[in-house]
């Protein structure tokens, strides 16, 4: 009698779990029942519910008609090994995974990034490289080191809030109306710490499985500075007309804290001009923040007319929401 009751209970549990699997399948996981490993542990497929991109901004926008990459790094076994860079696509209605991601009773370590395929990770790794690059939608790498709530076989639904991995740096360069030539032709920009050897990064490693508060999230070796050849850009060929301002130079930098004043060296019409930004004005390049350095070119040199640091408010989410911006 006791054995019969146990069989009834076991069968009831199996039917309940199969019903859960069918529900998840209907929500976009494609037609596969939970996996019975032969013991008490049971693995069910994950369903991705929402993916939101708000960086550090004040209004979040849900990604739509987009693709993200998802990693499951723990727990794992021979039956369910770690999974890396699994594509997850939003078709305008719901998210669907290119490969099933299964979770058991232990909370899964899940990590995500956007845009899918635009970020290169090491083989079977959650580590990528952050390098100085143009500020474009494809280069604006965002990530989530963990889902918003625990994901396991009891709650197999994952939602992610993505944050900007990079710091934005923009130059607002004005040619003063009294400049002796009709146009200022800027052919090179050098950015470096005033004191040699102080912290400055042009490339850093980043592990998206670690949070920003984890000292091990970012690595890399310091550089002597950063140089941009602008001779082939509009500011170097056509130049900046007197009385006008150019804001075409916008870059993404690895996030970093400075230890010293920052020096800018600009080559304008064949001459070099140096200007210093005090440490108290620019202490860091923060992930998710845009730093705008305003410069004014005069006949006597270059002045720093202002430095503004604020959360990104122009991050565009492709597709959905009519290409809504974050603010």
C-alpha positions as CSV (number, residue, x, y, z in Angstrom):
1,X,0.0,0.0,0.0
2,X,2.8,2.4,0.9
3,X,4.6,1.5,-2.4
4,X,1.4,2.2,-4.4
5,X,1.0,5.6,-2.8
6,X,4.6,6.5,-3.6
7,X,4.0,5.6,-7.2
8,X,0.9,7.7,-7.3
9,X,2.7,10.7,-5.9
10,X,5.7,10.2,-8.2
11,X,3.3,10.0,-11.2
12,X,1.5,13.2,-10.1
13,X,4.8,15.0,-9.8
14,X,5.8,13.9,-13.3
15,X,2.5,15.0,-14.8
16,X,2.8,18.4,-13.0
17,X,6.4,18.9,-14.3
18,X,5.4,17.8,-17.9
19,X,2.6,20.4,-17.7
20,X,5.1,23.0,-16.7
21,X,7.3,22.1,-19.6
22,X,4.4,22.4,-22.1
23,X,3.6,25.9,-20.7
24,X,7.2,27.0,-21.1
25,X,7.3,25.6,-24.7
26,X,4.2,27.6,-25.6
27,X,6.1,30.7,-24.4
28,X,8.9,30.3,-26.9
29,X,11.2,27.5,-25.8
30,X,10.3,25.3,-28.7
31,X,8.9,21.9,-27.9
32,X,11.1,20.0,-25.5
33,X,9.9,18.4,-22.2
34,X,11.8,18.7,-18.9
35,X,14.7,16.3,-18.7
36,X,14.5,13.6,-16.1
37,X,18.1,12.6,-15.2
38,X,16.9,9.5,-13.4
39,X,17.3,10.9,-9.9
40,X,15.4,13.5,-7.9
41,X,17.0,16.4,-9.9
42,X,15.0,17.7,-12.8
43,X,16.1,20.2,-15.5
44,X,13.7,22.5,-17.3
45,X,14.3,25.0,-20.2
46,X,14.7,28.6,-19.4
47,X,12.2,31.2,-20.8
48,X,13.5,34.7,-21.4
49,X,10.8,37.2,-20.5
50,X,12.1,40.7,-20.7
51,X,15.4,42.4,-21.6
52,X,15.7,46.0,-20.7
53,X,18.4,48.5,-21.6
54,X,18.7,51.5,-19.4
55,X,22.4,51.9,-18.7
56,X,22.6,54.4,-15.9
57,X,19.7,56.5,-17.4
58,X,16.4,57.4,-15.8
59,X,14.1,55.6,-18.2
60,X,14.4,52.0,-19.3
61,X,13.4,50.9,-22.8
62,X,12.6,47.2,-23.5
63,X,14.6,45.8,-26.3
64,X,12.5,44.6,-29.2
65,X,13.4,43.2,-32.6
66,X,16.9,42.5,-31.3
67,X,19.2,39.7,-30.5
68,X,21.2,39.1,-27.3
69,X,23.8,36.5,-26.2
70,X,23.3,34.4,-23.0
71,X,25.8,32.4,-21.0
72,X,25.1,29.8,-18.4
73,X,28.3,29.2,-16.4
74,X,27.0,27.3,-13.3
75,X,26.0,24.8,-12.1
76,X,27.2,22.4,-14.7
77,X,27.8,18.7,-15.3
78,X,28.7,16.2,-18.0
79,X,25.0,16.1,-18.9
80,X,24.5,19.8,-18.8
81,X,27.8,21.5,-19.6
82,X,28.4,25.2,-19.5
83,X,26.8,27.1,-22.4
84,X,28.4,30.1,-24.0
85,X,27.0,32.9,-26.2
86,X,23.7,31.3,-27.0
87,X,21.7,33.6,-29.3
88,X,18.3,34.8,-28.1
89,X,16.2,36.6,-30.6
90,X,13.2,38.9,-30.2
91,X,10.8,38.7,-33.1
92,X,8.7,41.7,-32.1
93,X,6.5,39.5,-29.8
94,X,8.6,37.3,-27.7
95,X,12.1,36.0,-27.1
96,X,13.3,32.6,-28.3
97,X,16.6,30.8,-27.7
98,X,18.6,29.3,-30.6
99,X,19.6,26.4,-28.2
100,X,17.8,25.3,-25.0
101,X,19.3,26.4,-21.7
102,X,18.4,24.0,-18.9
103,X,18.3,24.8,-15.2
104,X,17.9,22.5,-12.2
105,X,17.1,23.1,-8.5
106,X,20.2,25.2,-7.9
107,X,20.0,28.9,-9.0
108,X,21.7,29.2,-12.4
109,X,24.5,31.7,-13.1
110,X,23.2,33.4,-16.2
111,X,24.8,36.4,-18.0
112,X,23.8,38.3,-21.1
113,X,25.0,40.9,-23.5
114,X,23.9,43.0,-26.4
115,X,24.2,43.4,-29.4
116,X,24.6,39.7,-30.2
117,X,27.5,38.9,-32.6
118,X,29.1,42.3,-32.2
119,X,31.2,41.4,-29.2
120,X,34.0,38.9,-29.3
121,X,34.6,36.5,-26.3
122,X,37.4,34.1,-25.7
123,X,36.7,30.4,-26.4
124,X,34.4,29.0,-23.7
125,X,34.8,32.3,-21.8
126,X,32.8,35.3,-20.5
127,X,35.8,37.6,-21.0
128,X,36.0,40.1,-23.8
129,X,38.3,43.1,-24.6
130,X,37.2,46.7,-24.3
131,X,39.1,49.0,-26.7
132,X,38.8,52.6,-27.7
133,X,36.4,52.8,-30.6
134,X,33.8,55.0,-32.4
135,X,30.6,55.6,-30.5
136,X,28.1,53.7,-32.7
137,X,25.1,51.6,-31.9
138,X,26.9,48.4,-32.8
139,X,29.9,49.3,-30.6
140,X,27.7,50.3,-27.6
141,X,28.2,47.0,-25.8
142,X,25.8,46.4,-22.9
143,X,25.7,43.5,-20.4
144,X,24.0,42.0,-17.4
145,X,26.2,40.0,-15.0
146,X,23.1,38.2,-13.6
147,X,19.3,38.0,-14.1
148,X,17.0,40.3,-12.1
149,X,15.7,37.4,-10.0
150,X,16.9,33.8,-9.3
151,X,16.4,31.3,-12.2
152,X,16.0,27.6,-11.4
153,X,13.6,24.7,-12.2
154,X,10.9,26.3,-9.9
155,X,11.2,29.7,-11.5
156,X,12.7,29.1,-14.9
157,X,12.0,32.6,-16.2
158,X,14.9,35.0,-16.9
159,X,14.8,38.8,-17.2
160,X,17.8,41.0,-17.7
161,X,18.6,44.7,-17.1
162,X,21.5,45.6,-19.4
163,X,24.1,48.2,-18.4
164,X,26.6,50.0,-20.6
165,X,30.1,48.5,-20.5
166,X,31.8,51.5,-22.0
167,X,32.3,55.1,-21.0
168,X,31.5,57.7,-23.6
169,X,33.9,60.6,-24.4
170,X,32.9,63.4,-26.7
171,X,34.8,66.5,-27.9
172,X,33.0,69.7,-28.5
173,X,35.6,71.9,-30.4
174,X,34.9,75.5,-31.2
175,X,36.9,77.8,-33.5
176,X,36.8,81.3,-32.0
177,X,35.6,84.1,-34.2
178,X,38.9,85.9,-33.8
179,X,41.0,82.9,-35.1
180,X,43.5,84.4,-37.6
181,X,42.5,81.9,-40.4
182,X,39.1,81.3,-41.8
183,X,39.1,77.7,-40.6
184,X,40.9,75.6,-37.9
185,X,42.2,72.4,-39.3
186,X,42.6,69.8,-36.5
187,X,44.8,66.9,-37.5
188,X,45.7,65.1,-34.3
189,X,44.5,64.7,-30.7
190,X,46.6,63.2,-27.9
191,X,45.2,62.4,-24.5
192,X,47.5,61.3,-21.6
193,X,48.0,61.7,-17.9
194,X,50.2,64.7,-17.0
195,X,52.5,62.4,-14.9
196,X,54.0,59.5,-16.8
197,X,53.0,56.1,-15.5
198,X,49.8,57.1,-14.0
199,X,46.6,55.2,-14.7
200,X,45.4,55.4,-18.3
201,X,43.8,52.6,-20.3
202,X,43.1,52.2,-24.0
203,X,42.3,48.5,-23.7
204,X,41.0,46.4,-20.8
205,X,39.7,42.9,-20.3
206,X,36.1,42.6,-19.0
207,X,34.4,39.6,-17.5
208,X,30.6,39.9,-17.8
209,X,30.0,37.2,-15.2
210,X,31.3,39.6,-12.6
211,X,29.5,42.7,-11.3
212,X,30.9,46.2,-11.5
213,X,31.6,46.1,-7.8
214,X,33.9,43.1,-8.2
215,X,37.6,44.1,-8.5
216,X,38.1,41.2,-10.9
217,X,35.6,42.4,-13.5
218,X,38.2,44.7,-15.3
219,X,41.8,44.0,-16.1
220,X,44.5,45.3,-18.4
221,X,47.8,47.2,-18.5
222,X,48.0,51.0,-18.4
223,X,49.1,52.9,-21.5
224,X,51.1,56.1,-21.9
225,X,48.1,57.7,-23.6
226,X,45.8,57.7,-26.5
227,X,46.3,59.3,-30.0
228,X,43.7,60.0,-32.7
229,X,44.8,60.9,-36.2
230,X,42.1,63.3,-37.5
231,X,43.9,64.4,-40.7
232,X,41.4,62.4,-42.9
233,X,38.3,63.4,-40.9
234,X,36.3,66.5,-41.8
235,X,37.9,68.5,-38.9
236,X,41.3,67.9,-40.6
237,X,40.3,68.3,-44.3
238,X,37.5,70.9,-44.4
239,X,38.3,72.2,-40.9
240,X,36.1,74.1,-38.4
241,X,34.9,77.4,-39.7
242,X,35.4,80.5,-37.5
243,X,32.6,80.9,-35.1
244,X,31.5,77.3,-35.5
245,X,31.6,74.2,-33.2
246,X,32.3,70.6,-34.2
247,X,31.0,67.7,-32.2
248,X,31.8,64.8,-34.6
249,X,34.4,63.1,-32.5
250,X,32.7,60.8,-30.1
251,X,34.4,57.7,-28.7
252,X,33.8,54.8,-26.4
253,X,36.6,54.2,-23.8
254,X,37.2,51.4,-21.3
255,X,35.9,52.6,-17.9
256,X,38.7,53.8,-15.6
257,X,39.6,56.0,-12.7
258,X,42.3,58.6,-13.1
259,X,45.0,59.4,-10.6
260,X,46.2,62.7,-12.0
261,X,45.4,65.7,-14.2
262,X,44.8,64.9,-17.9
263,X,46.7,66.5,-20.7
264,X,45.4,67.1,-24.2
265,X,47.7,67.9,-27.1
266,X,46.0,69.2,-30.3
267,X,47.7,69.7,-33.6
268,X,46.0,72.6,-35.3
269,X,47.2,74.1,-38.7
270,X,50.5,72.4,-38.2
271,X,51.1,73.7,-34.6
272,X,50.8,71.8,-31.3
273,X,48.8,73.2,-28.5
274,X,48.7,71.7,-25.0
275,X,46.0,72.1,-22.4
276,X,45.5,70.5,-19.0
277,X,42.2,69.3,-17.5
278,X,42.5,69.3,-13.6
279,X,41.9,66.0,-11.8
280,X,39.1,67.6,-9.8
281,X,37.2,68.3,-13.0
282,X,37.7,64.9,-14.7
283,X,38.4,62.1,-12.2
284,X,37.3,59.2,-14.3
285,X,35.6,57.9,-17.4
286,X,32.6,56.1,-15.9
287,X,30.8,53.2,-17.5
288,X,27.3,54.3,-18.6
289,X,28.3,58.0,-18.5
290,X,29.2,60.5,-21.2
291,X,32.0,63.0,-20.6
292,X,31.9,65.9,-23.0
293,X,35.1,68.0,-23.1
294,X,34.5,71.5,-24.6
295,X,37.5,73.2,-26.2
296,X,37.9,76.6,-27.8
297,X,40.6,77.3,-30.3
298,X,41.9,80.8,-30.3
299,X,44.8,82.5,-32.1
300,X,46.8,82.3,-28.8
301,X,46.1,78.7,-28.0
302,X,43.4,76.3,-26.8
303,X,41.2,76.8,-23.8
304,X,39.1,74.2,-21.9
305,X,35.7,75.9,-21.8
306,X,33.9,73.1,-19.9
307,X,33.7,69.5,-18.9
308,X,30.4,67.8,-18.4
309,X,29.8,64.3,-17.1
310,X,26.3,62.9,-17.1
311,X,24.4,59.7,-17.6
312,X,23.9,58.7,-21.2
313,X,20.7,60.2,-22.7
314,X,21.2,59.4,-26.3
315,X,21.5,55.6,-26.4
316,X,19.4,54.3,-29.2
317,X,17.7,50.9,-29.0
318,X,17.4,49.5,-32.6
319,X,14.0,48.3,-33.6
320,X,10.8,48.5,-31.6
321,X,9.5,51.7,-29.9
322,X,10.3,53.5,-33.1
323,X,14.0,53.6,-32.3
324,X,13.2,55.2,-28.9
325,X,16.0,56.8,-27.1
326,X,16.9,56.4,-23.4
327,X,16.8,59.5,-21.2
